[in-house]
Each structure stands twice: as C-alpha cells, then as structure tokens.
Amino acid sequence: MGDQPKHVLLCIADSLRYDTVYQTGIGMPYIQNNGIAFTEARSAGCWTLPATSSLFTGLMPHEHGATSQSRAIHKNIPTLAEQMKSAGYKTYQVTANIATTDIFGLHRGFDEVRRIWKKVPPKFNKIQQILVLIGKPRLRKKIFSKDMLMRKMSSDLEMAKTWLQHTYQDIFNEVRKITEECDKKNEKAFVFINLMETHFPYHIAPTFQLDSQGVFKKLKEVHSLFHHLNQSFLKKGKLTIQKEMLEVLKGRQQKAWTAISKDIDSFCKEMHEGTGNLVIFGADHGENFGEQGWTYHFSNVTDAGNKVPLFWLAQNKSEASQNHKIISTRHIYHSILNEVGISTNEPSIIHEADRSKAILQSYWYNHSGKTLDQYKYNQICFLIAGKKYLLRNDQWLLSPEYDDYDAPQFLMMDKNVNPIHELNLNTEEKDFYLNTIKNFKLFSSKIKF
C-alpha cells in the first residue's frame, strides 16, 4: 500500500480519565491541530488487563477471556502484535506496567518487550519505597518471602520504581532508539507504549510526594491513598474515603496529567510530523474516584472508568477534527490493521465509526477471599440512544448519560422488560445485542462465585 504507515505507535496513558484531559484544557496543541479527537470513546474494560486485551484483540472481555478471574487472552486469538508481524512490522512493547507483559500473557507477538523499570535507576529514597511496599498487599507479602530474604529481587518489586518516579521520558528515549534502529535497517516498527504517570499513585512530581499541606491533612491523604489502592470498601461495604479526599485523589491525577501533557504532545509531534508514521494516543481505561459508590479499578462500568481520551494522528496527513460518535476503543485494533492492509469484518473507527458499538463489561474482583457478596457480580453495559442499559444478575438497570461524572446510581427496570426488545433497533442490531448477551452469560457462568 502506498499510504501504509512507516511506523505505528500506540501510546497509552494508564488509567487516564476523559475529564482529566478535557477539564484541564487538554494541553496538547500539536495533537489537537493535527489529529482526530474522538470525544465519545469508551473502553471495553475498566482495568489494565481486560482493557489492554481488548486493544490487542479487537474483542470484548467475554470474547478474549482476560478478566479479573480468568487472567489471560485465549491462546487461539491472534493479537495485534502478531497481526502486525504478519504485515511486515517489527513489534515492540515499551512499558512501565508489569500487567502488559508476560505476567498475563500480553507479551505475545512482540519481538521485544522493554520493561522500563529494568533500565532506569531508582530516583526515590528508602522511606518512599517502604511506603509503597506497605501500601500494596502483593508487595507486602514479598517482603517476607524466601526470595526476598535471599536478596533475589522479584519483577514485582523492581516494578515499584514506576509507582514512585517519572519514567515517561525514559520510555520516549527507548522508542526513539527503536525507530532510529529500524530506520537504519529500513524496517517498519509497531510500538506499543504504556505510561504509568497517570496511574495510582498519580505522579504529581518527578518522585512520589503528597499533595496536601499540613501534617493532619498529609496523614488523611496517606490514609486515602492506602484505602483507594486496596479497595477497602469491597470488604467493608461502604466507601472508606471522605468525599473531600476523593477530590484530592482526583486532583492528583489531574496534576500528573498537567505535568506530562506538553511532553507527550512534543513527543507525538516528533514521531508524527513529516515522518509517515501513524501515531495514536489515548488511555486503556479511566480511574474511579467514588462515582456510583466505587473507587479505583475493577467492577465499575461508569463513565469515569470507561470514557477515555483518544486521538488519532494519521500517516502523511494532518487534520484538526472531532468525531462525536460513541465508539469502542477495541476497534483501534481493526482500525490499525485496516491502515496496514489487513481487512477484518469489524469497523474501522476512521472509516466506519457508526458501526462501532460501545459495550462495557466488568467482572467481580476476589479481594483475598474477603469480597462481600454484594460486590460479587459480573455486568455488561450497552450505550444506546444516549442512555446506558446495564445487565447485572439478570436484572436490567438504566441510567442516562452524564458528562459531569456525577451520574446517579443505575435504577432498576421492570423485570418483565428486556430493553433490547423495546428499543427501536433494526433486526441486525437486535440480533447482535441479544447474541452478545447470550455469550456474555455463558462466559460469566464459568466464573466461580
């Protein structure tokens, strides 16, 4: 193909909410003036594994199989990296998040996975490291492990660097090396990039620091960060963080975004302007700061968790435009493949945004065996005609769409009404939704409660 991109870069800011970007003024002039902004993009999942797996397969979580319980993409499903290799691209992943690597099998198809925590020295002090180890249960356990006593640092503990310091410039430098090496060899590259600065604990400075002023408020912030990370409400049945402190946490992500947005814009400009490269910037999913009674990751299907920023900088083309169609980011997979000459039956968001259907899913999280029964549910949510229709435990619920992320709880619908039958849908659409529900239920039935 004459217009096939030289390099394809898919850059993802982990956990970045849509409103974090837009309420802080975006701060990316090059991207805004030279790309397509998708203003109604929705992630298929609400934490890194299912959301990234959907980016890597073009499928919904119940189709690719990587959820809170199952933890891996079905082996017979071709990944984006594998498809790009078949199109003649060298494939690379440069990541600050261990969840996108071999721990869940998301390394499949990449010629190289460059884990940034293996390449950068620690910039934080011992006290900061101890705080993270105490705050994360999985890391706390490793403190007393045999490996730890034998001074054998696990990948998980090394990865804590990315929780404590900026690594995005180090990642950008790795990507520069990759593209320069490929240019010298006249090779094409596909590079997946994961940035952790907007992920918990939200990097408001080059190394970890608190945002509050005064000893008492700092202690409250530490308390809130701890309970936010550990999702204490799953065991307690109520939010354990005060509303004012949830605003502090939300503000941390906003400040983290403000700190890096201009540099992301400059990097994307460097990778796009006059290069013939396709550059995509967005988020895998969004964080949740108390909306609809939820915090952090996992079983939310709120706009806070699923509405994400998305920008597309086409190869050999500059345009400032906005696409206001509700689309699913899982179709980035099909859109990229379309650009490199691989046809699929699914829509490209560039050419067939109308065909992309936003379907959100989440699966209950087993919190060390202590998750309360009230949170043990799987759910699927459809965005149709400006409303959200949610199916949870065979009960349909309804919520109108809101842009201020302060939507009310979903309200129960009449048990005798299936909205898919009641909505003004054509036969093809109705069959698609009903078949999706059927397969979702089948997959969910295999997850133990």
GINORVEN-V568114 format. One record per pair of residues at least 24 apart in sequence whose C-alpha atoms are under 8 Angstrom apart, sorted by sequence separation. I is the first residue (numbers start at 1). J is the second residue. D is the distance in whole Angstrom. If there is no record, write none. Layout:
[[I/J/D] [I/J/D]]
//
This chain:
[[56/80/5] [85/109/8] [171/195/8] [201/225/7] [221/245/7] [225/249/7] [284/308/7] [358/382/6] [359/383/7] [55/80/8] [56/81/7] [220/245/8] [224/249/8] [283/308/6] [331/356/7] [358/383/6] [82/108/7] [282/308/7] [283/309/6] [327/353/6] [357/383/8] [81/108/7] [82/109/4] [168/195/6] [221/248/8] [282/309/5] [283/310/7] [326/353/8] [327/354/8] [81/109/5] [82/110/7] [132/160/7] [167/195/8] [168/196/8] [282/310/4] [325/353/7] [326/354/8] [328/356/6] [79/108/7] [80/109/8] [81/110/6] [167/196/8] [168/197/7] [200/229/7] [281/310/6] [282/311/6] [325/354/7] [327/356/5] [328/357/6] [79/109/7] [167/197/8] [280/310/7] [281/311/5] [326/356/7] [327/357/6] [328/358/5] [389/419/8] [73/104/8] [129/160/8] [132/163/8] [166/197/6] [280/311/6] [281/312/7] [326/357/7] [327/358/5] [328/359/7] [15/47/8] [72/104/5] [73/105/7] [132/164/8] [280/312/5] [326/358/7] [15/48/8] [71/104/6] [72/105/6] [73/106/8] [163/196/7] [279/312/6] [280/313/6] [14/48/7] [72/106/8] [162/196/7] [163/197/8] [278/312/8] [279/313/5] [129/164/7] [162/197/8] [278/313/6] [279/314/7] [128/164/7] [212/248/8] [278/314/5] [279/315/8] [163/200/7] [164/201/8] [166/203/7] [211/248/8] [277/314/7] [278/315/5] [163/201/7] [165/203/7] [277/315/5] [122/161/6] [164/203/8] [166/205/8] [250/289/6] [276/315/5] [277/316/7] [118/158/7] [124/164/7] [163/203/8] [165/205/8] [166/206/5] [249/289/7] [275/315/8] [276/316/5] [117/158/6] [118/159/8] [124/165/7] [165/206/5] [166/207/6] [211/252/7] [272/313/7] [275/316/7] [117/159/5] [123/165/7] [165/207/4] [247/289/7] [274/316/7] [117/160/8] [122/165/8] [164/207/6] [165/208/6] [246/289/6] [272/315/7] [117/161/6] [164/208/5] [246/290/7] [117/162/6] [163/208/8] [120/167/8] [243/290/8] [52/100/7] [204/252/6] [203/252/7] [204/253/8] [49/99/7] [120/170/7] [202/252/6] [203/253/7] [48/99/7] [49/100/7] [116/167/7] [201/252/8] [202/253/5] [204/255/6] [205/256/7] [239/290/8] [48/100/8] [203/255/8] [204/256/5] [53/106/7] [200/253/8] [203/256/5] [116/170/7] [199/253/8] [202/256/6] [205/259/8] [239/293/7] [306/360/7] [49/104/8] [116/171/7] [198/253/6] [204/259/7] [238/293/8] [239/294/7] [239/295/8] [380/437/8] [98/156/7] [198/256/6] [197/256/6] [198/257/6] [301/360/6] [197/257/8] [301/361/7] [380/440/8] [98/159/7] [301/362/7] [97/159/7] [300/362/6] [96/159/8] [197/260/8] [299/362/5] [231/295/7] [298/362/7] [299/363/6] [97/162/8] [231/296/7] [298/363/7] [299/364/6] [96/162/6] [298/364/7] [299/365/7] [378/444/7] [228/295/6] [229/296/7] [298/365/6] [228/296/6] [96/167/7] [376/449/7] [96/171/8] [95/171/7] [94/171/6] [299/378/7] [301/380/8] [94/174/7] [128/208/7] [299/379/8] [301/381/7] [94/175/7] [124/207/6] [123/207/7] [124/208/7] [199/287/8] [135/226/6] [136/229/7] [137/230/8] [135/229/7] [136/230/7] [135/230/8] [172/267/7] [90/187/7] [92/189/7] [94/191/7] [95/192/8] [97/194/7] [89/187/7] [90/188/6] [91/189/6] [92/190/6] [93/191/6] [94/192/6] [95/193/6] [96/194/6] [97/195/8] [89/188/5] [90/189/5] [91/190/5] [92/191/5] [93/192/5] [94/193/5] [95/194/5] [96/195/6] [97/196/7] [303/402/8] [88/188/7] [89/189/5] [90/190/6] [91/191/6] [92/192/6] [93/193/6] [94/194/7] [95/195/7] [96/196/6] [303/403/8] [89/190/6] [304/405/6] [303/405/6] [84/190/7] [81/190/7] [291/405/7] [292/406/8] [291/406/6] [292/407/7] [291/407/7] [292/408/6] [292/409/5] [235/367/8] [234/367/7] [235/370/6] [237/372/7] [234/370/8] [235/371/5] [236/372/8] [234/371/5] [235/372/6] [237/374/8] [234/372/6] [234/375/7] [7/179/8] [10/190/8] [12/192/8] [14/194/7] [7/188/5] [8/189/6] [9/190/6] [10/191/6] [11/192/6] [12/193/6] [13/194/6] [14/195/6] [6/188/5] [7/189/5] [8/190/5] [9/191/5] [10/192/5] [11/193/5] [12/194/5] [13/195/5] [14/196/5] [16/198/6] [6/189/7] [7/190/6] [8/191/6] [9/192/6] [10/193/6] [11/194/6] [12/195/6] [13/196/6] [14/197/8] [15/198/6] [16/199/7] [7/191/8] [9/193/7] [11/195/8] [13/197/7] [14/198/6] [15/199/5] [13/198/6] [14/199/5] [13/199/8] [55/284/8] [24/254/7] [68/298/7] [27/258/7] [52/284/6] [20/253/7] [21/254/8] [28/261/6] [51/284/6] [20/254/5] [24/258/7] [27/261/6] [28/262/6] [31/265/6] [51/285/6] [26/261/8] [27/262/6] [30/265/6] [21/257/7] [28/264/8] [29/265/7] [30/266/7] [48/284/6] [16/253/8] [20/257/7] [28/265/5] [31/268/7] [47/284/8] [48/285/7] [27/265/8] [30/268/8] [31/269/7] [47/285/6] [30/269/6] [46/285/5] [47/286/8] [45/285/7] [46/286/7] [43/284/7] [46/287/8] [43/285/6] [47/297/5] [46/297/6] [47/298/6] [46/298/6] [46/299/7] [80/333/6] [84/337/7] [87/340/7] [46/300/7] [83/337/8] [87/341/8] [46/301/7] [87/342/8] [45/301/8] [46/305/5] [46/306/6] [42/303/8] [45/306/7] [44/306/7] [43/306/5] [42/306/5] [43/307/6] [42/307/5] [43/308/7] [17/283/8] [41/307/6] [42/308/6] [16/283/6] [40/307/7] [41/308/6] [9/277/8] [11/279/8] [13/281/8] [15/283/6] [16/284/8] [17/285/7] [18/286/7] [40/308/8] [41/309/7] [6/275/8] [7/276/7] [8/277/6] [9/278/6] [10/279/6] [11/280/6] [12/281/6] [13/282/6] [14/283/6] [15/284/6] [16/285/6] [17/286/4] [41/310/7] [6/276/6] [7/277/5] [8/278/5] [9/279/5] [10/280/5] [11/281/5] [12/282/5] [13/283/5] [14/284/6] [15/285/5] [16/286/5] [17/287/6] [39/309/7] [60/330/7] [5/276/6] [6/277/5] [7/278/6] [8/279/6] [9/280/6] [10/281/6] [11/282/6] [12/283/5] [13/284/7] [14/285/7] [15/286/4] [16/287/6] [38/309/7] [39/310/7] [59/330/6] [5/277/5] [6/278/8] [12/284/6] [14/286/8] [15/287/5] [37/309/8] [38/310/5] [58/330/5] [5/278/6] [37/310/6] [38/311/6] [57/330/7] [58/331/5] [37/311/5] [55/329/7] [56/330/8] [58/332/7] [36/311/6] [37/312/7] [54/329/8] [55/330/5] [58/333/5] [35/311/6] [36/312/5] [54/330/5] [55/331/7] [57/333/6] [58/334/6] [35/312/5] [36/313/7] [55/332/6] [56/333/6] [35/313/4] [55/333/6] [32/311/8] [34/313/6] [35/314/7] [31/311/7] [31/313/7] [34/317/8] [35/318/6] [36/319/7] [37/320/8] [39/322/7] [40/323/8] [34/318/4] [35/319/5] [36/320/6] [37/321/6] [38/322/6] [39/323/6] [40/324/6] [41/325/8] [42/326/7] [44/328/7] [19/304/8] [33/318/8] [34/319/4] [35/320/5] [36/321/5] [37/322/5] [38/323/5] [39/324/5] [40/325/6] [41/326/6] [42/327/6] [43/328/6] [44/329/7] [18/304/7] [33/319/6] [34/320/5] [35/321/7] [36/322/5] [37/323/6] [38/324/6] [39/325/8] [40/326/5] [41/327/5] [42/328/5] [43/329/5] [44/330/7] [17/304/6] [33/320/5] [36/323/7] [38/325/8] [39/326/8] [40/327/6] [41/328/6] [42/329/6] [43/330/7] [17/305/7] [21/309/7] [32/320/6] [33/321/8] [41/329/6] [17/306/8] [18/307/6] [32/321/8] [17/307/7] [18/308/4] [17/308/6] [18/309/5] [16/308/7] [17/309/7] [16/309/8] [69/363/8] [67/362/8] [68/363/6] [69/364/8] [67/363/7] [68/364/7] [69/365/7] [68/365/6] [69/366/8] [68/366/8] [60/359/8] [61/361/7] [60/361/8] [5/315/6] [4/315/8] [3/315/7] [3/316/8] [44/358/7] [43/358/8] [44/359/6] [45/360/6] [46/361/8] [42/358/6] [44/360/5] [45/361/6] [46/362/7] [41/358/8] [42/359/8] [43/360/7] [44/361/6] [45/362/6] [42/360/8] [5/339/7] [4/339/6] [5/340/7] [4/340/5] [4/341/7] [1/340/7] [1/341/7] [62/439/7] [70/447/8] [62/440/6] [69/447/7] [62/443/6] [62/444/8]]
//
